[in-house]
Amino acid sequence: GNYPWTPPTGYYRPPASSTGLPVPIFDPACKDGAIEVFKLYSTGVYTLNMISRIMSKKKLQNHKGKTIKFPNQLIDKILKSVFYIGYLKHQDGRLIKALHEPLIDVSLWEKCQQVRNKQSHNIIHKRNFYSPDFVLRRFTVCGFCDKPLTGCWSQGRTEKYPYYYCKNKDCEKYGKMIARDTYTPKKPASAKPI
């Protein structure tokens, strides 16, 4: 089917012609931004708010030169839309193969849905304030805002990886993940929290 409404971020509809309603096509000015939203979220490391801040700072524009704002609502709308994998959703819930070209592959879209449903193994694990895994938590400060860093584990394909990150929403490095071992060497299992 052909999507009759305004295409989502990353696409635009060419001018109408005598042959009927044109099929939406990629917007070269911002399609990479839409792809980046999916890639960031699929890692399980970034929240909607983190992605919103990252994308908003890029000041991306669409093909008309209009700057695209990336509020949380838009990020969530992008992530759950089947439009990006070349489908349309019927009112009864059925998926219909669309005429436009997909922007991402199905596997990336499905990964994002797993994260949204909290089924992904890549979701940030809950943290204990006095965790021996992050002995420098709240003792190491961000080099940009001087606020204490916090820590978390992120699950990779075969093992977990420890990170520190800034949680100050007003900092330009907010949400920036930094490998724990950048700050401290591996310690024995018997190590005690500071």
Contacts in CASP RR format, 6 or more apart in sequence:
PFRMAT RR
TARGET T0000
AUTHOR 0000-0000-0000
METHOD contacts of the structure
MODEL  1
GNYPWTPPTGYYRPPASSTGLPVPIFDPACKDGAIEVFKLYSTGVYTLNM
ISRIMSKKKLQNHKGKTIKFPNQLIDKILKSVFYIGYLKHQDGRLIKALH
EPLIDVSLWEKCQQVRNKQSHNIIHKRNFYSPDFVLRRFTVCGFCDKPLT
GCWSQGRTEKYPYYYCKNKDCEKYGKMIARDTYTPKKPASAKPI
1 88 0 8 1.000
1 96 0 8 1.000
1 97 0 8 1.000
1 98 0 8 1.000
1 99 0 8 1.000
2 21 0 8 1.000
2 23 0 8 1.000
2 98 0 8 1.000
2 99 0 8 1.000
2 100 0 8 1.000
3 24 0 8 1.000
3 83 0 8 1.000
3 88 0 8 1.000
3 98 0 8 1.000
3 100 0 8 1.000
4 21 0 8 1.000
6 13 0 8 1.000
7 13 0 8 1.000
7 24 0 8 1.000
7 83 0 8 1.000
7 100 0 8 1.000
8 34 0 8 1.000
8 77 0 8 1.000
8 78 0 8 1.000
8 81 0 8 1.000
8 83 0 8 1.000
8 84 0 8 1.000
9 27 0 8 1.000
9 30 0 8 1.000
9 33 0 8 1.000
9 34 0 8 1.000
9 62 0 8 1.000
9 68 0 8 1.000
9 74 0 8 1.000
9 78 0 8 1.000
10 26 0 8 1.000
10 27 0 8 1.000
10 30 0 8 1.000
10 31 0 8 1.000
10 33 0 8 1.000
10 34 0 8 1.000
10 62 0 8 1.000
10 103 0 8 1.000
11 24 0 8 1.000
11 25 0 8 1.000
11 26 0 8 1.000
11 27 0 8 1.000
11 31 0 8 1.000
11 83 0 8 1.000
11 100 0 8 1.000
11 103 0 8 1.000
12 24 0 8 1.000
12 25 0 8 1.000
12 27 0 8 1.000
12 62 0 8 1.000
12 63 0 8 1.000
12 64 0 8 1.000
13 21 0 8 1.000
13 22 0 8 1.000
13 23 0 8 1.000
13 24 0 8 1.000
13 25 0 8 1.000
14 22 0 8 1.000
14 25 0 8 1.000
15 22 0 8 1.000
16 22 0 8 1.000
23 99 0 8 1.000
23 100 0 8 1.000
24 100 0 8 1.000
25 100 0 8 1.000
25 101 0 8 1.000
26 101 0 8 1.000
26 103 0 8 1.000
27 62 0 8 1.000
27 63 0 8 1.000
28 63 0 8 1.000
29 60 0 8 1.000
29 61 0 8 1.000
29 62 0 8 1.000
29 63 0 8 1.000
29 65 0 8 1.000
30 60 0 8 1.000
30 61 0 8 1.000
30 62 0 8 1.000
30 63 0 8 1.000
30 68 0 8 1.000
31 103 0 8 1.000
33 55 0 8 1.000
33 58 0 8 1.000
33 60 0 8 1.000
34 78 0 8 1.000
34 84 0 8 1.000
34 103 0 8 1.000
35 103 0 8 1.000
35 104 0 8 1.000
36 55 0 8 1.000
37 51 0 8 1.000
37 55 0 8 1.000
37 70 0 8 1.000
37 75 0 8 1.000
37 78 0 8 1.000
37 79 0 8 1.000
38 78 0 8 1.000
38 79 0 8 1.000
38 84 0 8 1.000
38 104 0 8 1.000
38 108 0 8 1.000
38 109 0 8 1.000
38 112 0 8 1.000
39 108 0 8 1.000
40 46 0 8 1.000
40 50 0 8 1.000
40 51 0 8 1.000
40 54 0 8 1.000
41 48 0 8 1.000
41 51 0 8 1.000
41 75 0 8 1.000
41 79 0 8 1.000
41 112 0 8 1.000
41 115 0 8 1.000
42 108 0 8 1.000
42 111 0 8 1.000
42 112 0 8 1.000
42 115 0 8 1.000
42 122 0 8 1.000
43 122 0 8 1.000
43 154 0 8 1.000
44 115 0 8 1.000
44 120 0 8 1.000
44 122 0 8 1.000
44 123 0 8 1.000
44 124 0 8 1.000
44 154 0 8 1.000
45 122 0 8 1.000
45 124 0 8 1.000
45 154 0 8 1.000
45 163 0 8 1.000
45 177 0 8 1.000
46 54 0 8 1.000
46 175 0 8 1.000
48 72 0 8 1.000
48 75 0 8 1.000
48 76 0 8 1.000
49 72 0 8 1.000
49 169 0 8 1.000
50 174 0 8 1.000
50 175 0 8 1.000
51 70 0 8 1.000
51 75 0 8 1.000
52 70 0 8 1.000
52 71 0 8 1.000
52 72 0 8 1.000
52 74 0 8 1.000
52 75 0 8 1.000
53 169 0 8 1.000
53 174 0 8 1.000
53 175 0 8 1.000
55 68 0 8 1.000
55 70 0 8 1.000
55 75 0 8 1.000
56 69 0 8 1.000
56 70 0 8 1.000
57 172 0 8 1.000
59 67 0 8 1.000
60 67 0 8 1.000
60 68 0 8 1.000
61 67 0 8 1.000
61 68 0 8 1.000
62 68 0 8 1.000
78 84 0 8 1.000
79 112 0 8 1.000
79 113 0 8 1.000
79 116 0 8 1.000
80 113 0 8 1.000
80 116 0 8 1.000
82 88 0 8 1.000
82 89 0 8 1.000
82 95 0 8 1.000
82 109 0 8 1.000
83 98 0 8 1.000
83 100 0 8 1.000
84 102 0 8 1.000
84 103 0 8 1.000
84 104 0 8 1.000
84 109 0 8 1.000
85 102 0 8 1.000
85 103 0 8 1.000
85 104 0 8 1.000
85 105 0 8 1.000
85 106 0 8 1.000
85 109 0 8 1.000
86 97 0 8 1.000
86 98 0 8 1.000
86 100 0 8 1.000
86 101 0 8 1.000
86 102 0 8 1.000
87 95 0 8 1.000
87 96 0 8 1.000
87 97 0 8 1.000
87 98 0 8 1.000
88 95 0 8 1.000
88 96 0 8 1.000
88 97 0 8 1.000
88 98 0 8 1.000
89 95 0 8 1.000
89 96 0 8 1.000
90 96 0 8 1.000
111 120 0 8 1.000
114 120 0 8 1.000
115 122 0 8 1.000
115 123 0 8 1.000
121 155 0 8 1.000
121 156 0 8 1.000
122 154 0 8 1.000
122 155 0 8 1.000
122 156 0 8 1.000
123 155 0 8 1.000
124 152 0 8 1.000
124 153 0 8 1.000
124 154 0 8 1.000
125 152 0 8 1.000
125 153 0 8 1.000
125 154 0 8 1.000
125 155 0 8 1.000
125 160 0 8 1.000
127 134 0 8 1.000
127 150 0 8 1.000
127 151 0 8 1.000
127 152 0 8 1.000
127 153 0 8 1.000
129 137 0 8 1.000
130 193 0 8 1.000
131 137 0 8 1.000
131 151 0 8 1.000
131 193 0 8 1.000
132 191 0 8 1.000
132 192 0 8 1.000
132 193 0 8 1.000
133 153 0 8 1.000
133 162 0 8 1.000
133 180 0 8 1.000
134 150 0 8 1.000
134 151 0 8 1.000
134 162 0 8 1.000
134 164 0 8 1.000
134 180 0 8 1.000
135 184 0 8 1.000
135 187 0 8 1.000
135 191 0 8 1.000
135 193 0 8 1.000
135 194 0 8 1.000
136 149 0 8 1.000
136 164 0 8 1.000
136 183 0 8 1.000
136 184 0 8 1.000
136 194 0 8 1.000
137 148 0 8 1.000
137 149 0 8 1.000
137 150 0 8 1.000
137 151 0 8 1.000
137 164 0 8 1.000
138 148 0 8 1.000
138 149 0 8 1.000
138 150 0 8 1.000
139 148 0 8 1.000
139 194 0 8 1.000
140 148 0 8 1.000
140 149 0 8 1.000
140 164 0 8 1.000
140 183 0 8 1.000
141 147 0 8 1.000
141 148 0 8 1.000
141 149 0 8 1.000
142 148 0 8 1.000
142 149 0 8 1.000
142 166 0 8 1.000
142 168 0 8 1.000
142 171 0 8 1.000
142 173 0 8 1.000
143 173 0 8 1.000
144 166 0 8 1.000
144 171 0 8 1.000
144 172 0 8 1.000
144 173 0 8 1.000
145 166 0 8 1.000
145 168 0 8 1.000
145 170 0 8 1.000
145 171 0 8 1.000
145 173 0 8 1.000
147 166 0 8 1.000
147 167 0 8 1.000
147 168 0 8 1.000
147 171 0 8 1.000
149 164 0 8 1.000
149 165 0 8 1.000
149 166 0 8 1.000
149 167 0 8 1.000
149 178 0 8 1.000
150 164 0 8 1.000
150 165 0 8 1.000
150 167 0 8 1.000
151 162 0 8 1.000
151 163 0 8 1.000
151 164 0 8 1.000
151 165 0 8 1.000
151 180 0 8 1.000
152 162 0 8 1.000
152 163 0 8 1.000
152 165 0 8 1.000
153 160 0 8 1.000
153 161 0 8 1.000
153 162 0 8 1.000
153 163 0 8 1.000
154 160 0 8 1.000
154 161 0 8 1.000
154 163 0 8 1.000
154 177 0 8 1.000
155 161 0 8 1.000
161 179 0 8 1.000
162 179 0 8 1.000
162 180 0 8 1.000
162 181 0 8 1.000
163 177 0 8 1.000
163 178 0 8 1.000
163 179 0 8 1.000
163 180 0 8 1.000
164 177 0 8 1.000
164 178 0 8 1.000
164 180 0 8 1.000
164 182 0 8 1.000
164 183 0 8 1.000
165 175 0 8 1.000
165 176 0 8 1.000
165 177 0 8 1.000
165 178 0 8 1.000
166 173 0 8 1.000
166 174 0 8 1.000
166 175 0 8 1.000
166 176 0 8 1.000
167 174 0 8 1.000
167 175 0 8 1.000
168 174 0 8 1.000
END
